Amino acid sequence: MAEFARVVRRIPVGCSAWILVVVATAVLGAGSAVAAGSVAVPRLDALYPTLDALYLDLHRNPELSTQEKLTAAKLALRLREAGFEVTEEVGGHGIVGVLRNGAGPVVMLRTDMDALPVREETGLEYASRVVVKNAAGENVPVMHACGHDAHMASWVGAATVLAAAKDRWNGTLVFLGQPAEEVVQGAKRMIADGLFTRFPKPDYVLGIHVSNALPAGTIGVVSGPASAASNAVDITFYGKGGHGATPHRTVDPVVIAARAVVTLQTIVSREVDPFDAAVVTVGVMRAGSKRNVIPDEARLELTVRSYKPELQEKLLGAIERIARAEAAAAGANRAPDVRVIAEEASEVVVNDPELAARLTSALRRVLGEERVVPAEPVTTSEDFGMLGRVAAAPSIQFRIGACEAEALAKAKAAGTLPPGPHNSNFAPVREPTIRAGVELFAVTVMELMGGHAAK
């Protein structure tokens, strides 16, 4: 340990936490990698303050899906400063940074950039107060309620660290800044715009997502299916409108829709194998404009999720069957319109088991067993999985703990969790969350492109 301290004192002040890990591992030996990680993590080097400032800027100034112009420009600038060749406006506001460093594998690191139409309620000094017009021309508040700001700060940190450590790895890095994740369109659009033909095709694809189910600084790993496939379904019921005081002269679509909401809940409870995960949720019900007017139409908007393509098809078929049956039972003279929104479909995110095992081992050797833990699959969805599938490359999306440990423990003891993604009160603990993201990207890239992190 004295030798480690002597070497650390000779490292320039601007050296990254990752370099401290490498030095510690070299000095103390592979058998002391856990100690090396624990020593390196608390050292706030010259890099972190710039990442924190970036995070605060991104959090204060979020941009909705497909509107990420300024966000993309900020990330593109950071990549150029680190020495990457950067191409902007790929599939919308997507950016691709390429850093070539001799022969070796191509590793893609992805971050998402968009925010959500959510009014922030955290009360933080740096809370978002942004209000913009959405695609429909409506004024909506905007918040980084899904943690993409932490993803971006970690991603920029990893780009900076890895560019400064080119003597430790060989190959090509592809840093992907993806727009429109929240509407599951960004990956598809970037691929259609030549992501895998205009730029080096990856041998591995890596990503992260913050989690309110893990303590800040902890890395969660899921092997196999990790995030569910999803479909958006709109159902419009048609009735016969009239005066609310004479319902017998109408066919009330509100009642049809209400009965459908209840019956739809029997799909998962009575038609799906209890050992299969499935979700059918009605998130929106729209009908009418006045309390004493029975409208002509009522509309439901659903989200449908599962892990198996055949089960997803079964769920969609059952939804249409129930909608039609409820309309027929009410005497509607027009069948409902059941529409699956192709633009809002996403596929299962499957973490390659072999890659998960390899990278978990490397992370534990460097960061310590207690910081790298198994995580559970979730029924939330996103489009990360498309990148690895289309590129025919092993891929993995890690979870990064974002909650204060004591608050998380108290919440779990009460049978709940602290506010998480898509919640107006979601507030990641900044420093350990961002540092863990940087460390994860750095360690895994070194393992895949040089192996030094695991030795």
N, C-alpha and C positions, 0 to 999 in steps of 0.2 A: 504493500500500500504506500510505503514511503517512496518507492521508485515511481509509482503512478503519480503521486503528488509532484515529484520533481519534474516529470515529463510534462504534466499539465501546465506548470508554471511557465514552461517554455513555449506553449501554444499561443499564437497571436490572439488578441482580444476578440477579433471578429470571427473566430472559428466557431463552427456550428456545433450543436449538441451531438449531431451524428459523428463528427470527427472525434469528439471526446469518447464516444462509445468505441469507435475503431481503435483509438490509441489505448484505451483502457483494456480492451480485449487483447491487444497485442502485448501489452506490458504484463498483465496479470495472468494471461493464458486462457485458453478456451474454457477450462474448468471453472474460471471465475467470472464468466460472462454475466451471470446474474448480478454479481456485485458491481460489475462495470456499468450495467444499465442503471442500477439504483444510484450510483454516484453521479452519472452523467445527467440524469433527468432534472435534478434541481438547479443545474447551472444555466441561468438565463444569459445566453450569449448575445452578441450584438444583433443577431438576426431577429429574435423574437419580437422586440418592440415594433419593428416594421410590419410584422405579420399582424400584431394586435391592432396597429393603426389601420391596416388594410381591412381587417375584420370590422372594426367600428365604422369605417367609411361605407363598406358594403351593407352593413346592417341598417345604417341610417338612410341609405339611398337604394332600396330594393327596386327591382324592375320585374314586371309581370312577364309571363311566358310570351315569347315572340317579340318582346320589347327590350331585350337585354343589351342594347347597343352600347351604353356607357359602361356597363359592367364588363362586357367583352373587351372594350378598349383598355380598361384598367388592367385586366389580366394579360392582354397581348403585350402591353408595355412592360410588365414585369418579366414575361418570358424573353422578350428581346434584350432586356437588361442583363438577363442571365446567360445570353448567348445562343438562344434558340432561333431557328428560322421560323417565322410566324406567318401563317396565312389566315386572314380574317374572312368573315361573311361566307362561311361554309355551311350550307343548309340553313340559311337564315343568319343569325348572329353568332354562329359557331366559330370557334378558333381552333387551329391545329398548330402546335409548336413541335418542331423536329430538332433533335440534337444528336448528331452522328458522332460516334466515337470508335471507329474501327469495326472490325468484323465481330459479330456476336448476335445474340437474339434481339428482336424488336419487342419492346415492352411498352404498352399503351397505358397511361394513367388518366383516368377520366374524372372530371368534376362536373357537376351540374351548376347552373348559374341563375335560374329563374326563382322568383318569389311567388307568394300566394296572395289572393285577394282577401286578406284578413286584417282586421284592425288590431294593432298591437295593444295589449293590456298589461305588459310587464311592469310598467312604471319606471323602467330604467332610464338613466340620463341620456343614453344613446338610442332610445327607442325610435322606431320609424314613425314619422308623421306624414308619410307620403300618401297622396291621393291622386289617382290618375284615371283616365278613361280606358275602359276595357274594350275588347273587340266589338262589343255591342253599343259602344258609345256611352256607357253608364259610368258615373263617377264611383270608383271603388277605392278603399284603403288598401295598402300593400305592406306586407311584412315578410321577412325571411323566417317564416314559421316552420320551415322544414329543415333548417340548419345548413342550407347550401352556402351561406356565408362562411361557416366554419370549414366546409369542404374546400371552398376556394382558397381560404387562407392557408390551410394545410397543404394544398396542391402547389401553391406558389412557393411555400417554404421548401417543399420537396424539390421543386425545380431548381431553386437557388442552391440548396445543399448538394444535390447531385451534379449540377454543372460545375461546382467548385471542387468536386471529388472525382474528376474524370480519370485520374490515375488508378482508381479503385474498381472500375467497371469497363466493360467493352460491349459495344453493340449500338443500338439506336433507340433513343427515347422518343416517344410520341405523346405529347401532353395535349389532351383533348378537353376543350372547354365547351360543354354541350348546353345549348339553349332548350327551352320548351320541354323539360322533363315532366313538369307537373301536368302537362296535357298529353304526355307520352307520345310526343311528336318529334322531339329533337334528334334522337338517335336515327330514326327512320329517315328524316330529311337530310342529315349529314351523310348517311350511307348513300342515299339517292344522288347526292351531289359529289360523289366520287371519293368518299373517305378512304376506301380500301383500294382505290385505283390511282388516285392522285398522290397519295402519301404512302409511306412504308406500311405494309400489312403486318399487323402484330402477331407475334408468337404467343403472347400472353396479354390479357386485359385485366387491369386492377382498378378497383373502385372502393369508396368508403361511404358510409352513411352513419350519421350520429344517431344515438339511441338514448331514450330516457329510461331504459331498463338496466343500464350498466353505470357504475361509478365513473366519473370523469377520469380520463387517462387510461381506462381499461379497454382492451381490444377484444371484441367478440368474434368468434368464427363459427360459421354454419357450413357444414359439409353436405353437399347435395342441394335439393330444392330449398331456397332461402326466402323468396318473395313470390307471392301468388300471381297467376295470370288474372287479368281482369277484363271485363266488358262493361260498357255503358249501354243501358237499354232504356229507351223512351217508349211509353205506352200512352196513346191517346184514346180515350173512351168517348163514343158519340152517343148522345141521348136526344131527347126532345125537350127543349127548354120551355119555360113558362113562369107563371106567377107562383111565388112561394106559398101563397095561400090556397092554391089549387093543385097540389102535387099529383092528384089522381089523373090530371089531364097531361101529365108529362112522363118522360122516361128520364129519371134523374141520374146523370153520369157521375155525380158526386158520390151517391150511394154505391154505384157500381165500382167506382175506384176504391172506396173505403173497404168494401167487401174483398176486393182483389188484394189490397194491402195485407189483410189478415190471412187470406188463403195462401198467398205467396210464401208466408212463413212456414207452411207445411212442407215445402219442397225439401228444405234441409232436414227438418225433423222427421219426415216420413218417407222420403224418397232417396235419401243419400245414405250410403253405408256409414254407420257411426265412426268407423276408423278412417274415413276420408274427410279432409278439411274442405268446407264450402261455406260461402257467405252469399246471401241474397238480401240486400238492404235497399229499402225505398227511402231515398234521401230528400225527394222533392215531391210535393203534391200541389198542383195548381188548378184552381177552378173558380169561376164566378167573379163578380165584381160588385155585387150588392146583396145584402142579407135576405131580401125578399124576392130575389130572382133566381130561379133554377136555370143554370146555364146549359148550353148545348153540348159543351165539351168539358172533360176533365183530363188532366195529364199527370202521369207518374214518371219520375226519373229514378232509375235503379243503378246500383253497382253490383256486379256479380263476380265472385272470385273463387278460384280453386287451384289445385296443383296438377290436375290431370286434364289433358285436352279432351278426352272422351267424357269426363265428368262435366267440363265446361259446356260441351254441346248438350248434354242432358239437361243441365240447368236452364240453358236458353230455350230449349224445347218445352220444358215444363212451364216456364214463364208465359210463353205464347199460348199454350194449351189452357192455362188457367184464365188468362185475360179473355180469351174468346169464350170460354165457358161461362164466366161471370156476366159478360155482355149478353149472351144468349139467354141466360137464366132470368135476366131483367127485362127481356123483351125488346132489346135494342134492335132496330131494323138495319143497323150498319155495324159490321165487324170492327173491332178496335184496330188501330194501326200500331203494330209492334215493330219497333225499329232498333236494330243493333247498330250503334255508332262506330263505324269502322275506324274513324280517326282517333277514337279514345280507347282502342284495344291495346293491351300489353300482354306479353307472354311471361311464362315462369322464369324467374331468375334462378339458374342452377349453378351453384359453386362447384367447380370441378373437384371431386374428392381427392385425387392425387395431388393436385396443386395445393389444396387446402392443407393437407397433411404436411407437405414439404415446407410451406411458408409458416405454418403454425410452429413447427419445430425450430425454424430459424428465429422467429420472433421470441419464442420462449428462451432460447439460448442467450439472446442479446438483452431482452427487456425484463426477463424473469417470468417464472411460471405463474405467479399470482396476477400478472397483468394481462395474460393472454388466456382467455377462458372460452369454453363452448357457449354458443348462443342458440336460441330457438328460432325456427322458421317463423315468419310473420305473414299475415294475410294482406298486408299493404302491398302495393304494386308499383313498378316503375319499368323503364325501358332499357336499363343497363344490360340485361341478359341478351338483347338483340345484337349487341356489339360482338360478343364472343361467338354467338351462333353463326352470324353472317361471315365473320372472319375465319370460322372453323378453328378458333384458338381457345385453349383453356382460359377460363375467366373466374374471378372471385370478387365479391363485394364484401368487405369487412364491415363490422359494426364498431363504432367508436363511442365509448361511454361519454355522456355529456352532463350527468347529474352530480350534484354535491353528494358525497357518500352518506353523510348522516341523514340528509333529507330523503334520500332514496331508501335507506334502511327503515326510517319511520313510516314512509308511505307503504312499503311492502308489509310491514307489521300490521298496518291497517287494512291490508288487502287491496291496495291500489298502487298507483305509480305517480310520480310528479308529472306536471304538465309536459307533454312530449310533442313531437312533430304534428303540425296542423292545428296546434292549440295556440290561442292568442297570448297565453302566458308562458310559452316555451322560451327558456333562456339558458342556453348551454353555459357551463362554467368555462370561461374562455381559454385560459392558459393551458390547463391540462388537456383539454379537448383538442386544441389546435396542435399542441406539442405531440400528442399521441398520433395524430394524423400524419404529421411530418415524419416522425420516427417510423411509423408503419410503412409508409411509402419508401423511405430510404432503406430500411432493412430488407424489405421484400425485393426491391430492385437490385440491391447488392447481392442477394441470394441468387436471383435469376441471371444476373449479368456478370457476376464475378465470384459469388460464393464467399466473399471475404467476411460478410457479416456473420456467417455461421461457423467460422474457423477461429 
